[in-house]
Amino acid sequence: MLTPAQLTAIDNHLRSHLNKLKWLHQDEFIAEITDHYIDAISERMSQGDSFDAALISIYNSFGQSPGLKQLELTYWKFSAREFRKKIVIYMLNFLSFPLVFITVPSIVLFLMVRIKFAGLFLSPFIVTRFTLFEILLYSQSLLGILAWLFKKRPTYFGPFQPWAQKIAVPLGKTYNWLLFIFCMELFSSPILLGKAAPYSTTLLYIISLLGYFSYRRAIKAYRFTA
């Protein structure tokens, strides 16, 4: 049985030393490898080795820093692959009852509006603004997915996690405001008010809002164990 001081020494070895030197990055992997260290060191100490000798021996048995880095990379790839499988399962839930009644009409209506704009309105004003609307919508969705990943898997992006989070979160807030302002400008445009398109675009916007709140409830109710 290791003493608290010895457990602290192992933690310092893996977190403070290796992490500080940028050899290890993922807290989940460090926590798992710590358990292996504890078991292996306890076994060697029961055979008569000192704690320091056992610690060095285990560190060497893992291949020192290159070996631990390779193990961390393998762990990260496996963990990310399993989580992607869960994302696919999660997204398929939107095609099941009752969310399917929001998902399918939203997709169909969006395609109808896309065709309507492409076929009936050749004005550069319409083409430019609807293209911008699509870019904002897709970008907001992507940033929303990234923010959700940050919350569910704090180490999903490995060493790039802090930088990705610093960039994506402020951008997400900015895109929310831009999308809101642009929707108001688009739907109140005098060029569109005399056409049939405002009815379909407004309906699309309403369905999107309903889907947004429904998806939020679904996300809160769904829990990942990866």
Helices and strands as residue ranges (DSSP letters): H 4-11, I 12-19, H 20-20, H 27-46, H 51-61, H 64-92, G 93-95, H 100-120, H 124-152, G 158-160, H 161-187, H 190-193, H 197-221
